[in-house]
Amino acid sequence: MSEQAKHQYEDFLQQLPCDWARVEIRQLGAVVGGGTPSREVSSYWQGSIPWVTPGEVSGAVRQLLYDTQEHISPAGLSGSGANLLPACSLMVTTRATLGARVINAVPMATNQGF
């Protein structure tokens, strides 16, 4: 984390109400990552499982995500680092697009940018 980012984060924390508890994110729920099935295995793609990338949620004003541009198959899910997230999961981007968030309205998987 850059010094500027650290300073912004510390400033943000100082502005929070004093009576708010500060806990690690892992204390609030499970933290899981995503993954991308191999594009070289055609049977991993065009399935029934919505699969979201950060580009689909960055800058979006919607709160709930019902569908995605791409879908993977059950084989693609098990053959990659992707995880099937239950509906109503908070999905937060953690890479190139940092901090974009959305809640999935249906079960879906994410790429590694979450």
KEMI-640778 format. One record per residue: residue number from 0; residue in three letters; x, y, z of N, C-alpha, C in turn. Coordinates in nm, 2 decimals. Atoms other than C-alpha are relative to their C-alpha. Layout:
<pts>
i->NUM; aa->ALA; n_u->X; n_v->Y; n_w->Z; ca_u->X; ca_v->Y; ca_w->Z; c_u->X; c_v->Y; c_w->Z
...
</pts>
This chain:
<pts>
i->0; aa->MET; n_u->0.09; n_v->-0.12; n_w->0.00; ca_u->0.00; ca_v->0.00; ca_w->0.00; c_u->0.09; c_v->0.12; c_w->0.00
i->1; aa->SER; n_u->-0.08; n_v->-0.12; n_w->0.01; ca_u->0.14; ca_v->0.34; ca_w->-0.10; c_u->-0.02; c_v->0.08; c_w->0.13
i->2; aa->GLU; n_u->0.01; n_v->-0.09; n_w->-0.12; ca_u->0.20; ca_v->0.60; ca_w->0.17; c_u->-0.13; c_v->0.09; c_w->-0.01
i->3; aa->GLN; n_u->0.12; n_v->-0.09; n_w->0.02; ca_u->-0.08; ca_v->0.82; ca_w->0.02; c_u->-0.12; c_v->-0.08; c_w->0.03
i->4; aa->ALA; n_u->0.12; n_v->0.08; n_w->-0.03; ca_u->-0.32; ca_v->0.53; ca_w->0.03; c_u->-0.01; c_v->-0.03; c_w->0.15
i->5; aa->LYS; n_u->0.01; n_v->0.03; n_w->-0.14; ca_u->-0.23; ca_v->0.45; ca_w->0.39; c_u->-0.05; c_v->0.13; c_w->0.07
i->6; aa->HIS; n_u->0.05; n_v->-0.13; n_w->-0.06; ca_u->-0.29; ca_v->0.82; ca_w->0.48; c_u->-0.15; c_v->0.02; c_w->-0.02
i->7; aa->GLN; n_u->0.15; n_v->-0.01; n_w->0.03; ca_u->-0.63; ca_v->0.82; ca_w->0.31; c_u->-0.08; c_v->-0.10; c_w->0.08
i->8; aa->TYR; n_u->0.07; n_v->0.10; n_w->-0.07; ca_u->-0.72; ca_v->0.50; ca_w->0.48; c_u->-0.01; c_v->0.04; c_w->0.15
i->9; aa->GLU; n_u->0.00; n_v->-0.04; n_w->-0.14; ca_u->-0.62; ca_v->0.63; ca_w->0.82; c_u->-0.09; c_v->0.12; c_w->0.02
i->10; aa->ASP; n_u->0.09; n_v->-0.11; n_w->-0.01; ca_u->-0.81; ca_v->0.95; ca_w->0.76; c_u->-0.15; c_v->-0.05; c_w->0.00
i->11; aa->PHE; n_u->0.14; n_v->0.06; n_w->0.01; ca_u->-1.12; ca_v->0.75; ca_w->0.66; c_u->-0.04; c_v->-0.06; c_w->0.14
i->12; aa->LEU; n_u->0.02; n_v->0.06; n_w->-0.13; ca_u->-1.09; ca_v->0.55; ca_w->0.99; c_u->-0.03; c_v->0.10; c_w->0.11
i->13; aa->GLN; n_u->0.01; n_v->-0.10; n_w->-0.11; ca_u->-1.06; ca_v->0.86; ca_w->1.20; c_u->-0.14; c_v->0.07; c_w->-0.01
i->14; aa->GLN; n_u->0.13; n_v->-0.06; n_w->0.02; ca_u->-1.39; ca_v->0.99; ca_w->1.05; c_u->-0.12; c_v->-0.09; c_w->0.04
i->15; aa->LEU; n_u->0.11; n_v->0.09; n_w->-0.03; ca_u->-1.59; ca_v->0.69; ca_w->1.15; c_u->-0.05; c_v->0.03; c_w->0.15
i->16; aa->PRO; n_u->0.05; n_v->-0.03; n_w->-0.14; ca_u->-1.82; ca_v->0.72; ca_w->1.46; c_u->0.08; c_v->-0.08; c_w->0.10
i->17; aa->CYS; n_u->-0.08; n_v->0.07; n_w->-0.10; ca_u->-1.64; ca_v->0.63; ca_w->1.78; c_u->-0.06; c_v->-0.12; c_w->0.06
i->18; aa->ASP; n_u->0.06; n_v->0.12; n_w->-0.06; ca_u->-1.90; ca_v->0.38; ca_w->1.89; c_u->-0.01; c_v->-0.12; c_w->-0.10
i->19; aa->TRP; n_u->0.00; n_v->0.11; n_w->0.09; ca_u->-1.86; ca_v->0.17; ca_w->1.58; c_u->0.12; c_v->-0.10; c_w->0.03
i->20; aa->ALA; n_u->-0.10; n_v->0.10; n_w->-0.02; ca_u->-1.67; ca_v->-0.16; ca_w->1.64; c_u->0.09; c_v->-0.01; c_w->-0.12
i->21; aa->ARG; n_u->-0.10; n_v->0.03; n_w->0.11; ca_u->-1.36; ca_v->-0.22; ca_w->1.44; c_u->0.04; c_v->-0.15; c_w->0.00
i->22; aa->VAL; n_u->-0.03; n_v->0.14; n_w->0.01; ca_u->-1.33; ca_v->-0.58; ca_w->1.33; c_u->0.06; c_v->-0.04; c_w->-0.13
i->23; aa->GLU; n_u->-0.06; n_v->0.04; n_w->0.12; ca_u->-1.14; ca_v->-0.77; ca_w->1.07; c_u->-0.12; c_v->-0.05; c_w->-0.09
i->24; aa->ILE; n_u->0.11; n_v->0.04; n_w->0.09; ca_u->-1.35; ca_v->-0.85; ca_w->0.76; c_u->-0.03; c_v->-0.15; c_w->0.02
i->25; aa->ARG; n_u->0.02; n_v->0.14; n_w->-0.02; ca_u->-1.31; ca_v->-1.22; ca_w->0.83; c_u->-0.09; c_v->-0.03; c_w->0.11
i->26; aa->GLN; n_u->0.09; n_v->0.02; n_w->-0.12; ca_u->-1.51; ca_v->-1.18; ca_w->1.15; c_u->-0.14; c_v->0.03; c_w->-0.05
i->27; aa->LEU; n_u->0.14; n_v->-0.03; n_w->0.05; ca_u->-1.81; ca_v->-1.06; ca_w->0.94; c_u->-0.05; c_v->-0.11; c_w->-0.09
i->28; aa->GLY; n_u->0.04; n_v->0.10; n_w->0.09; ca_u->-1.82; ca_v->-1.35; ca_w->0.70; c_u->0.12; c_v->-0.07; c_w->-0.07
i->29; aa->ALA; n_u->-0.10; n_v->0.07; n_w->0.08; ca_u->-1.63; ca_v->-1.58; ca_w->0.47; c_u->0.06; c_v->0.09; c_w->-0.11
i->30; aa->VAL; n_u->-0.07; n_v->-0.07; n_w->0.11; ca_u->-1.37; ca_v->-1.43; ca_w->0.24; c_u->0.05; c_v->-0.10; c_w->-0.09
i->31; aa->VAL; n_u->-0.04; n_v->0.10; n_w->0.10; ca_u->-1.33; ca_v->-1.63; ca_w->-0.08; c_u->0.04; c_v->0.08; c_w->-0.12
i->32; aa->GLY; n_u->-0.04; n_v->-0.06; n_w->0.13; ca_u->-1.16; ca_v->-1.55; ca_w->-0.41; c_u->-0.07; c_v->-0.07; c_w->-0.11
i->33; aa->GLY; n_u->0.06; n_v->0.05; n_w->0.12; ca_u->-1.26; ca_v->-1.62; ca_w->-0.76; c_u->0.11; c_v->-0.06; c_w->-0.09
i->34; aa->GLY; n_u->-0.09; n_v->0.06; n_w->0.10; ca_u->-1.10; ca_v->-1.78; ca_w->-1.07; c_u->-0.05; c_v->0.00; c_w->-0.13
i->35; aa->THR; n_u->0.04; n_v->0.00; n_w->0.14; ca_u->-1.11; ca_v->-1.80; ca_w->-1.44; c_u->0.03; c_v->-0.14; c_w->-0.06
i->36; aa->PRO; n_u->-0.03; n_v->0.13; n_w->0.07; ca_u->-1.16; ca_v->-2.14; ca_w->-1.61; c_u->0.08; c_v->0.02; c_w->-0.13
i->37; aa->SER; n_u->-0.08; n_v->-0.01; n_w->0.12; ca_u->-0.93; ca_v->-2.21; ca_w->-1.90; c_u->-0.09; c_v->0.02; c_w->-0.12
i->38; aa->ARG; n_u->0.07; n_v->-0.03; n_w->0.12; ca_u->-1.05; ca_v->-2.06; ca_w->-2.22; c_u->0.03; c_v->-0.10; c_w->-0.11
i->39; aa->GLU; n_u->-0.03; n_v->0.11; n_w->0.10; ca_u->-0.89; ca_v->-2.35; ca_w->-2.40; c_u->-0.09; c_v->-0.12; c_w->0.01
i->40; aa->VAL; n_u->0.09; n_v->0.11; n_w->-0.02; ca_u->-1.15; ca_v->-2.59; ca_w->-2.26; c_u->-0.14; c_v->0.05; c_w->-0.03
i->41; aa->SER; n_u->0.13; n_v->-0.06; n_w->0.03; ca_u->-1.47; ca_v->-2.51; ca_w->-2.44; c_u->-0.11; c_v->-0.05; c_w->0.09
i->42; aa->SER; n_u->0.11; n_v->0.05; n_w->-0.09; ca_u->-1.68; ca_v->-2.73; ca_w->-2.21; c_u->-0.01; c_v->0.08; c_w->0.13
i->43; aa->TYR; n_u->0.01; n_v->-0.08; n_w->-0.12; ca_u->-1.60; ca_v->-2.49; ca_w->-1.93; c_u->-0.08; c_v->0.13; c_w->-0.01
i->44; aa->TRP; n_u->0.07; n_v->-0.13; n_w->0.03; ca_u->-1.79; ca_v->-2.20; ca_w->-2.09; c_u->-0.14; c_v->-0.03; c_w->-0.06
i->45; aa->GLN; n_u->0.14; n_v->0.00; n_w->0.05; ca_u->-2.14; ca_v->-2.12; ca_w->-2.20; c_u->-0.09; c_v->-0.09; c_w->0.07
i->46; aa->GLY; n_u->0.08; n_v->0.08; n_w->-0.09; ca_u->-2.29; ca_v->-2.30; ca_w->-1.91; c_u->-0.11; c_v->0.08; c_w->0.06
i->47; aa->SER; n_u->0.11; n_v->-0.06; n_w->-0.06; ca_u->-2.56; ca_v->-2.20; ca_w->-1.67; c_u->0.04; c_v->0.09; c_w->0.12
i->48; aa->ILE; n_u->-0.05; n_v->-0.08; n_w->-0.12; ca_u->-2.35; ca_v->-2.03; ca_w->-1.39; c_u->0.05; c_v->0.14; c_w->-0.04
i->49; aa->PRO; n_u->-0.05; n_v->-0.14; n_w->0.03; ca_u->-2.32; ca_v->-1.65; ca_w->-1.41; c_u->0.14; c_v->0.01; c_w->0.06
i->50; aa->TRP; n_u->-0.14; n_v->-0.02; n_w->-0.04; ca_u->-1.96; ca_v->-1.55; ca_w->-1.39; c_u->0.04; c_v->0.14; c_w->-0.03
i->51; aa->VAL; n_u->-0.01; n_v->-0.14; n_w->0.01; ca_u->-1.88; ca_v->-1.19; ca_w->-1.32; c_u->0.15; c_v->0.05; c_w->0.01
i->52; aa->THR; n_u->-0.13; n_v->-0.06; n_w->0.00; ca_u->-1.57; ca_v->-0.98; ca_w->-1.38; c_u->-0.01; c_v->0.14; c_w->0.06
i->53; aa->PRO; n_u->0.01; n_v->-0.14; n_w->-0.06; ca_u->-1.48; ca_v->-0.64; ca_w->-1.21; c_u->-0.05; c_v->0.10; c_w->-0.10
i->54; aa->GLY; n_u->0.05; n_v->-0.10; n_w->0.10; ca_u->-1.55; ca_v->-0.45; ca_w->-1.54; c_u->-0.15; c_v->0.01; c_w->0.00
i->55; aa->GLU; n_u->0.14; n_v->0.00; n_w->0.01; ca_u->-1.91; ca_v->-0.55; ca_w->-1.51; c_u->-0.06; c_v->0.08; c_w->0.12
i->56; aa->VAL; n_u->0.06; n_v->-0.07; n_w->-0.11; ca_u->-1.95; ca_v->-0.38; ca_w->-1.17; c_u->0.07; c_v->0.13; c_w->0.03
i->57; aa->SER; n_u->-0.07; n_v->-0.13; n_w->-0.03; ca_u->-1.70; ca_v->-0.09; ca_w->-1.17; c_u->-0.09; c_v->0.11; c_w->-0.07
i->58; aa->GLY; n_u->0.08; n_v->-0.12; n_w->0.05; ca_u->-1.89; ca_v->0.24; ca_w->-1.21; c_u->-0.15; c_v->-0.03; c_w->0.00
i->59; aa->ALA; n_u->0.15; n_v->0.03; n_w->0.01; ca_u->-2.23; ca_v->0.06; ca_w->-1.19; c_u->-0.07; c_v->0.06; c_w->0.12
i->60; aa->VAL; n_u->0.08; n_v->-0.06; n_w->-0.11; ca_u->-2.50; ca_v->0.23; ca_w->-0.98; c_u->-0.10; c_v->-0.10; c_w->0.06
i->61; aa->ARG; n_u->0.10; n_v->0.10; n_w->-0.05; ca_u->-2.71; ca_v->-0.09; ca_w->-0.94; c_u->0.05; c_v->-0.06; c_w->0.13
i->62; aa->GLN; n_u->-0.04; n_v->0.06; n_w->-0.12; ca_u->-2.71; ca_v->-0.26; ca_w->-0.61; c_u->0.00; c_v->-0.15; c_w->-0.01
i->63; aa->LEU; n_u->0.01; n_v->0.14; n_w->0.02; ca_u->-2.81; ca_v->-0.61; ca_w->-0.72; c_u->0.03; c_v->-0.04; c_w->-0.14
i->64; aa->LEU; n_u->-0.04; n_v->0.06; n_w->0.13; ca_u->-2.66; ca_v->-0.82; ca_w->-1.00; c_u->-0.08; c_v->-0.13; c_w->-0.02
i->65; aa->TYR; n_u->0.08; n_v->0.11; n_w->0.03; ca_u->-2.90; ca_v->-1.06; ca_w->-1.16; c_u->0.06; c_v->-0.09; c_w->-0.11
i->66; aa->ASP; n_u->-0.06; n_v->0.08; n_w->0.10; ca_u->-2.70; ca_v->-1.18; ca_w->-1.46; c_u->0.13; c_v->0.06; c_w->-0.04
i->67; aa->THR; n_u->-0.14; n_v->-0.05; n_w->0.04; ca_u->-2.35; ca_v->-1.15; ca_w->-1.62; c_u->0.01; c_v->-0.02; c_w->-0.15
i->68; aa->GLN; n_u->-0.02; n_v->0.02; n_w->0.15; ca_u->-2.21; ca_v->-1.13; ca_w->-1.97; c_u->0.05; c_v->-0.14; c_w->-0.04
i->69; aa->GLU; n_u->-0.04; n_v->0.14; n_w->0.03; ca_u->-2.05; ca_v->-1.47; ca_w->-1.95; c_u->-0.05; c_v->-0.10; c_w->0.11
i->70; aa->HIS; n_u->0.05; n_v->0.11; n_w->-0.08; ca_u->-2.15; ca_v->-1.80; ca_w->-1.80; c_u->0.10; c_v->-0.12; c_w->-0.01
i->71; aa->ILE; n_u->-0.08; n_v->0.11; n_w->0.00; ca_u->-1.95; ca_v->-2.10; ca_w->-1.70; c_u->-0.08; c_v->-0.13; c_w->0.03
i->72; aa->SER; n_u->0.07; n_v->0.13; n_w->-0.02; ca_u->-2.04; ca_v->-2.47; ca_w->-1.67; c_u->0.04; c_v->-0.05; c_w->0.14
i->73; aa->PRO; n_u->-0.05; n_v->0.06; n_w->-0.13; ca_u->-2.02; ca_v->-2.68; ca_w->-1.35; c_u->0.14; c_v->-0.06; c_w->-0.01
i->74; aa->ALA; n_u->-0.14; n_v->0.05; n_w->0.02; ca_u->-1.70; ca_v->-2.84; ca_w->-1.50; c_u->0.09; c_v->0.12; c_w->0.01
i->75; aa->GLY; n_u->-0.09; n_v->-0.11; n_w->-0.01; ca_u->-1.56; ca_v->-2.49; ca_w->-1.54; c_u->0.02; c_v->0.05; c_w->0.14
i->76; aa->LEU; n_u->-0.01; n_v->-0.04; n_w->-0.14; ca_u->-1.64; ca_v->-2.41; ca_w->-1.18; c_u->0.09; c_v->-0.09; c_w->0.08
i->77; aa->SER; n_u->-0.09; n_v->0.09; n_w->-0.07; ca_u->-1.47; ca_v->-2.72; ca_w->-1.05; c_u->0.14; c_v->-0.01; c_w->-0.05
i->78; aa->GLY; n_u->-0.13; n_v->0.00; n_w->0.06; ca_u->-1.18; ca_v->-2.69; ca_w->-1.29; c_u->0.07; c_v->0.13; c_w->0.01
i->79; aa->SER; n_u->-0.07; n_v->-0.13; n_w->-0.01; ca_u->-1.08; ca_v->-2.35; ca_w->-1.18; c_u->0.00; c_v->0.04; c_w->0.15
i->80; aa->GLY; n_u->0.00; n_v->-0.05; n_w->-0.14; ca_u->-1.03; ca_v->-2.14; ca_w->-0.86; c_u->-0.13; c_v->0.08; c_w->0.03
i->81; aa->ALA; n_u->0.13; n_v->-0.07; n_w->-0.03; ca_u->-1.39; ca_v->-2.00; ca_w->-0.90; c_u->-0.07; c_v->-0.07; c_w->0.11
i->82; aa->ASN; n_u->0.08; n_v->0.06; n_w->-0.10; ca_u->-1.63; ca_v->-2.05; ca_w->-0.62; c_u->-0.15; c_v->0.05; c_w->-0.03
i->83; aa->LEU; n_u->0.14; n_v->-0.04; n_w->0.02; ca_u->-2.01; ca_v->-2.05; ca_w->-0.64; c_u->-0.05; c_v->0.07; c_w->0.13
i->84; aa->LEU; n_u->0.04; n_v->-0.08; n_w->-0.12; ca_u->-2.13; ca_v->-1.77; ca_w->-0.41; c_u->-0.15; c_v->0.00; c_w->0.01
i->85; aa->PRO; n_u->0.15; n_v->0.00; n_w->-0.02; ca_u->-2.48; ca_v->-1.79; ca_w->-0.26; c_u->-0.06; c_v->0.13; c_w->-0.03
i->86; aa->ALA; n_u->0.07; n_v->-0.12; n_w->0.02; ca_u->-2.73; ca_v->-1.53; ca_w->-0.35; c_u->0.01; c_v->0.09; c_w->0.12
i->87; aa->CYS; n_u->-0.01; n_v->-0.10; n_w->-0.11; ca_u->-2.70; ca_v->-1.21; ca_w->-0.14; c_u->0.14; c_v->0.01; c_w->0.06
i->88; aa->SER; n_u->-0.14; n_v->-0.02; n_w->-0.05; ca_u->-2.32; ca_v->-1.22; ca_w->-0.11; c_u->0.04; c_v->0.13; c_w->-0.04
i->89; aa->LEU; n_u->-0.06; n_v->-0.12; n_w->0.03; ca_u->-2.14; ca_v->-0.90; ca_w->-0.10; c_u->0.13; c_v->-0.03; c_w->-0.08
i->90; aa->MET; n_u->-0.12; n_v->0.03; n_w->0.09; ca_u->-1.88; ca_v->-0.91; ca_w->-0.39; c_u->0.07; c_v->0.14; c_w->-0.01
i->91; aa->VAL; n_u->-0.08; n_v->-0.13; n_w->0.00; ca_u->-1.60; ca_v->-0.65; ca_w->-0.37; c_u->0.12; c_v->-0.03; c_w->-0.08
i->92; aa->THR; n_u->-0.12; n_v->0.02; n_w->0.08; ca_u->-1.33; ca_v->-0.61; ca_w->-0.63; c_u->0.13; c_v->0.04; c_w->0.08
i->93; aa->THR; n_u->-0.13; n_v->-0.02; n_w->-0.08; ca_u->-0.97; ca_v->-0.63; ca_w->-0.50; c_u->0.12; c_v->0.01; c_w->-0.08
i->94; aa->ARG; n_u->-0.11; n_v->-0.01; n_w->0.08; ca_u->-0.75; ca_v->-0.59; ca_w->-0.79; c_u->0.00; c_v->0.13; c_w->-0.08
i->95; aa->ALA; n_u->-0.01; n_v->-0.12; n_w->0.09; ca_u->-0.72; ca_v->-0.34; ca_w->-1.09; c_u->-0.11; c_v->0.10; c_w->0.03
i->96; aa->THR; n_u->0.11; n_v->-0.08; n_w->-0.04; ca_u->-1.06; ca_v->-0.21; ca_w->-1.01; c_u->-0.01; c_v->-0.03; c_w->0.15
i->97; aa->LEU; n_u->-0.01; n_v->0.03; n_w->-0.15; ca_u->-1.04; ca_v->-0.17; ca_w->-0.63; c_u->-0.12; c_v->0.06; c_w->0.07
i->98; aa->GLY; n_u->0.11; n_v->-0.05; n_w->-0.08; ca_u->-1.35; ca_v->-0.14; ca_w->-0.41; c_u->-0.13; c_v->0.01; c_w->-0.06
i->99; aa->ALA; n_u->0.13; n_v->0.00; n_w->0.06; ca_u->-1.63; ca_v->-0.17; ca_w->-0.66; c_u->-0.08; c_v->-0.12; c_w->0.07
i->100; aa->ARG; n_u->0.08; n_v->0.10; n_w->-0.07; ca_u->-1.91; ca_v->-0.37; ca_w->-0.50; c_u->-0.14; c_v->-0.01; c_w->-0.05
i->101; aa->VAL; n_u->0.14; n_v->0.03; n_w->0.05; ca_u->-2.24; ca_v->-0.53; ca_w->-0.58; c_u->-0.04; c_v->-0.13; c_w->0.08
i->102; aa->ILE; n_u->0.06; n_v->0.12; n_w->-0.07; ca_u->-2.47; ca_v->-0.80; ca_w->-0.42; c_u->-0.06; c_v->-0.08; c_w->-0.11
i->103; aa->ASN; n_u->0.05; n_v->0.09; n_w->0.11; ca_u->-2.55; ca_v->-1.10; ca_w->-0.64; c_u->-0.15; c_v->-0.04; c_w->0.05
i->104; aa->ALA; n_u->0.14; n_v->0.03; n_w->-0.03; ca_u->-2.93; ca_v->-1.16; ca_w->-0.66; c_u->-0.02; c_v->-0.15; c_w->-0.02
i->105; aa->VAL; n_u->0.01; n_v->0.14; n_w->0.03; ca_u->-2.87; ca_v->-1.52; ca_w->-0.78; c_u->0.14; c_v->-0.06; c_w->0.03
i->106; aa->PRO; n_u->-0.14; n_v->0.06; n_w->-0.02; ca_u->-2.58; ca_v->-1.77; ca_w->-0.71; c_u->0.08; c_v->0.03; c_w->-0.12
i->107; aa->MET; n_u->-0.09; n_v->-0.03; n_w->0.11; ca_u->-2.28; ca_v->-1.68; ca_w->-0.92; c_u->0.14; c_v->-0.02; c_w->0.04
i->108; aa->ALA; n_u->-0.14; n_v->0.01; n_w->-0.03; ca_u->-1.91; ca_v->-1.71; ca_w->-0.95; c_u->0.07; c_v->0.13; c_w->-0.05
i->109; aa->THR; n_u->-0.08; n_v->-0.12; n_w->0.04; ca_u->-1.64; ca_v->-1.44; ca_w->-0.99; c_u->0.14; c_v->-0.04; c_w->-0.06
i->110; aa->ASN; n_u->-0.14; n_v->0.03; n_w->0.03; ca_u->-1.30; ca_v->-1.42; ca_w->-1.15; c_u->0.09; c_v->0.04; c_w->0.11
i->111; aa->GLN; n_u->-0.09; n_v->-0.02; n_w->-0.11; ca_u->-0.99; ca_v->-1.36; ca_w->-0.95; c_u->0.01; c_v->0.15; c_w->0.04
i->112; aa->GLY; n_u->0.00; n_v->-0.14; n_w->-0.04; ca_u->-1.05; ca_v->-0.98; ca_w->-0.94; c_u->-0.08; c_v->0.03; c_w->0.12
i->113; aa->PHE; n_u->0.09; n_v->-0.02; n_w->-0.12; ca_u->-1.28; ca_v->-1.03; ca_w->-0.64; c_u->0.06; c_v->-0.06; c_w->0.12
</pts>
